[in-house]
Amino acid sequence: MPKPTTQIPVVDGRGRLVRVLDMGWEDFRVAAEYDGDQHRINRIQYVKDMRTQPKLARLGWIVIRVIKEDRDEDTIDRAYRAMISRGWDGKLRPTASLQLPGSAFAHLPGNYRLDAVPAYRPAANARSDST
């Protein structure tokens, strides 16, 4: 997989900061967020997270939530599936682009092509949820 970028600022259509994502692949709008204990025991953090997730989805991001108990293989599988759903073909750059709603995506050309995606077999013990 391509090397992810860390600390990705996501802004809305008005240029306001929505969130700084832990890590992800900006070209595909796929991110992974690690939820440590503060996300579970701090009510303010929990509410902030819950309110931010739909905003990120509206901006076209697939956000994979990761907790300490997740197995590395499962997390990688979920990221792989998300990247494939966005047209990743095994190269560092997309072959075309993702067509998403909103002016925030005006800089992205065309649609992703899924016909060039390499064959993929999920791990036998991988969970089927993608996020």
C-alpha positions in Angstrom: 0.0 0.0 0.0 1.1 3.6 -0.5 2.8 5.2 2.6 0.1 7.2 4.5 0.4 10.8 5.4 0.1 11.8 9.1 -1.7 14.6 10.7 -4.0 15.5 7.7 -6.0 18.7 8.1 -9.5 18.4 6.7 -11.4 21.6 6.0 -15.0 22.2 5.0 -16.2 24.2 1.9 -15.8 27.4 3.9 -12.2 26.7 4.8 -12.9 25.8 8.4 -10.9 23.1 10.1 -13.1 20.0 10.7 -10.5 17.6 12.0 -6.8 16.8 11.9 -6.8 13.1 11.0 -4.2 10.8 12.5 -3.1 9.3 9.2 -4.4 8.4 5.8 -4.3 8.6 2.0 -5.4 12.0 0.9 -5.7 11.0 -2.8 -8.3 8.5 -1.9 -9.9 10.2 1.1 -9.3 7.2 3.3 -8.0 7.7 6.9 -7.3 5.8 10.0 -8.0 7.3 13.4 -6.7 5.7 16.6 -9.2 5.9 19.5 -7.3 5.7 22.8 -8.9 5.6 26.2 -9.6 9.4 26.2 -12.1 8.8 23.4 -14.0 6.3 25.7 -13.8 8.0 29.1 -13.8 11.7 28.2 -17.4 12.6 27.4 -16.4 15.9 25.7 -14.0 14.0 23.4 -16.6 11.3 22.7 -19.3 13.9 21.7 -16.8 15.8 19.6 -15.8 12.5 17.8 -19.4 11.5 17.3 -20.3 14.9 15.8 -17.2 15.0 13.5 -17.7 11.6 11.9 -20.8 12.6 9.8 -19.0 15.8 8.7 -16.0 13.8 7.5 -18.3 11.4 5.6 -20.1 14.4 3.9 -16.7 15.6 2.8 -16.1 12.3 1.2 -13.8 10.6 3.8 -13.8 7.0 4.8 -12.5 6.9 8.3 -11.4 3.6 9.8 -11.7 3.7 13.6 -8.9 1.7 15.3 -8.7 0.7 19.0 -5.9 -1.0 21.0 -7.6 -4.4 20.7 -7.7 -4.4 16.9 -5.4 -6.8 15.2 -2.9 -5.2 12.8 -4.0 -7.6 10.0 -7.6 -6.6 10.4 -6.8 -2.9 10.4 -4.7 -3.3 7.3 -7.4 -5.3 5.6 -10.0 -2.6 6.4 -7.7 0.1 5.0 -7.0 -2.1 1.9 -10.7 -2.6 1.3 -11.4 1.1 1.7 -8.6 2.0 -0.7 -9.9 -0.5 -3.3 -13.4 1.0 -2.9 -11.9 4.3 -3.9 -10.1 2.9 -6.9 -6.6 2.1 -5.6 -4.9 0.0 -8.3 -1.6 -0.7 -6.5 0.1 2.5 -7.6 1.0 5.5 -5.5 -1.3 7.8 -7.5 -4.9 7.0 -8.7 -5.3 6.2 -12.4 -8.2 8.7 -12.6 -10.0 10.5 -9.9 -12.8 10.2 -7.5 -16.1 11.9 -8.3 -17.4 13.2 -5.0 -20.1 15.8 -4.3 -19.2 19.4 -3.4 -16.8 22.1 -4.5 -14.2 20.8 -2.1 -13.4 18.1 -4.7 -13.2 20.4 -7.7 -9.4 19.8 -7.9 -10.0 16.1 -8.6 -10.5 15.0 -12.2 -12.8 12.2 -13.6 -13.7 8.9 -11.9 -11.6 6.1 -10.5 -11.4 3.0 -12.6 -12.0 -0.2 -10.8 -11.2 -2.5 -13.7 -7.4 -2.1 -13.0 -7.7 -3.2 -9.4 -5.5 -6.3 -8.7 -7.1 -9.5 -7.5 -7.6 -9.5 -3.7 -8.4 -12.2 -1.3 -9.2 -11.1 2.3 -7.6 -12.9 5.1 -9.7 -16.0 6.2 -10.1 -14.6 9.7 -10.7 -10.9 8.7 -13.9 -9.2 9.8 -16.2 -8.2 7.0 -16.9 -4.6 8.3 -15.1 -2.0 6.3 -15.0 0.8 8.9 
